[in-house]
Structure formats: C-alpha cells, structure tokens
Amino acid sequence: MKGIGACPGKRNGPVYIFEASVAVPDKKIGALADYIIAFNGAFTPRRVIDARSCIAILARGGGFTCHAASIARELNIPCVVGLGRMFDNLVDGNMATIDGSTGLVEVEK
C-alpha cells in the first residue's frame, strides 16, 4: 500500500485499528506499546493519548499537515496518512512494516 509519508522512520509490528466511534478501554491503551495504530476516522484529542503508547501511526485520511501527522512528528514516531480505500486491507493483528519516509506500508496476511 502507498500513502503519504508524514514522519520518517521504519517500524514493524502488529496493527491495532481504532474506529472513530468506539472508545478504547484505558487498560488496552497501555498495552499498545508494541503496536502500529491505525485510525479509521478522526484523530481526536483523546487519540493523542493513545498515540503516545504506539510505535507508529497509520491513517485512512489526512495529508502531510493533518492532526495525526503533526502529532507523530511531535512524538517522533513514523507515520503514514492518506491511505484511503487501501486502509480496508488492514485487519487487527496483521503484521505490517511502515516506512514514514516513503509512505509505503507492507502488510503480512
């Protein structure tokens, strides 16, 4: 998959998908330390807390200056945004490698 590289770096790990309308239990957030988190909706202020625990960020929408990209740069974690329909290829628990410099996302099924 190819999106917009929004913060450089390369990471590999399992994917955890956040749905915009679903609240994530606080105990789950603490367990995201080894996950690439993927946002299937708005990156709200509450999601900034979620992002602090992860190794990388993916987002269905957005561009280089979107909220998810800005937060990733602030936290210095790799980020790829603007995946669009390709986001639908992601499933919770899939292993993925993301390259925030090139925008490439490789998913192992």
Summary of the structure (lengths in Angstrom):
residues: 109
radius of gyration: 11.9
end to end distance: 13.2
largest distance: 32.9
contacts: 365
relative contact order: 0.31
helix: 25%
strand: 32%
